[in-house]
Amino acid sequence: MGEILDGLGAAAVLVFTLDPYLVEISLRSLAVTLSAVLVASLIGLPLGAWLAVRDFCGRRAVVIVLNGLMGLPPVVVGLFVYLLLSRSGPLGVLGLLFTPWAMILAQVFILLPLIASIGLQVMGDLWEEYAEMLTSLDATPTQQMGTLLWEGRHGLLTAALAGFGRGIGEVGAIMIVGGNIDHATRVLTTAITLETSRGNFALALGLGLVLIALALTVTAAMHLIARNRGTHP
């Protein structure tokens, strides 16, 4: 118990003194995850809207596959992206392996099914409400999708929040494609793994506290934005 308290005390010192190493890793972790959430949302939310308004042969199968991909093991995604970006891979010429860009790409693959599935659920409910009206107005599929995205914008923040929550705590895939390189690709989760293996529990706890604080801060900020927009349209 004493060791835990000592570790928490040392961790608090690192956090409140804004230790440079801690700040660098925290900012990189935040940048990678927010970038991945943004890209995954720009692809996943329109995809969810399209699946909500379009009825085509095989739609149910697409939805089942999309929902199934939500549980895809991150290490498998990491291996896939590694092979994609490796020197002998189809995108190896870009030289993105062991860079933050590779980490963002891996997180996009992980978050896309989650964000698209939640978006589909939100916009599917809206489609049941607006389908008759939009059809009577002869709205095009693009206009229908745009209406659902706009009307469901507050609820769709839930999809982004879920994506951020999963992305910020991801370690397996980004460890494979990023390599946990100091001052280059080391982020909070990979640093916690490294420092724990070294027995540096104070720094590991400090990183863990920052990880929790970042997740809570971003979640609270998004909820505040959603509430304010709901109050002031």
Buried (B, 14 or more C-beta within 10 A) or exposed (E): EEEEEEBBEBBBEBBEEEBEBBEBBBEBBBBBBBBBBBBBBEBBBBBBBBBBBEEEEEEEEBBEEBBEBBEBEBEBBBBBBBBBBEEEBEBBEEEBBBBBBBBBBBBBBBBBBBBBBBBBBBBBBBBEEBBEEBEEEEBEEEEBBBBBBEBBBBBBBBBBBBBBBBBBBBBBBBBBBBBBEEEEBBBBBBBBBBBBEEEBBBBBBBBBBBBEEBBEEBBEEBEEEBEEEEEEE
